[in-house]
Amino acid sequence: MNFINEISESSLRKIPYKFGIGDTVVVDINVTEGTKSRIQIFEGVVIAKKGHGIAESFTLRKVSYGVGVERIFLVNSLNLRSLKVIRKGKVRRSKLYYLRNRIGKYAKVKERLS
């Protein structure tokens, strides 16, 4: 069991990202298509975080051309280049799945000023 823990601890990110549920973040991802690779930017609201350690992940949601798009990212993935928090969200829940049923102004999360 110690061997598994040592491997997972060595694979963890040295400086962890500090973000929470309801925050609006911009994620830069390495995308490999064939032999070429590029950086893709995905901006959205964090609606869920789950797991811990090496298996920690979070779900981002954005609305693109009127269609809701959700994407799950692994926190400790090598393809995750950077994560920047744009706005802090003021929420009282750990999962914001109710945003899937909201449209327009009602799908926004209030900003935490402090």
HELIX and SHEET records of a PDB file:
HELIX    1   1 ASN A    2  SER A   11  1                                  10    
HELIX    2   2 GLY A   53  ALA A   55  5                                   3    
HELIX    3   3 TYR A   97  ASN A  101  5                                   5    
HELIX    4   4 GLY A  104  ALA A  107  5                                   4    
SHEET    1   A 5 VAL A  67  LEU A  74  0                                        
SHEET    2   A 5 SER A  57  SER A  64 -1                                        
SHEET    3   A 5 LYS A  36  LYS A  50 -1                                        
SHEET    4   A 5 THR A  24  GLU A  33 -1                                        
SHEET    5   A 5 LEU A  80  ARG A  87 -1                                        
END                                                                             
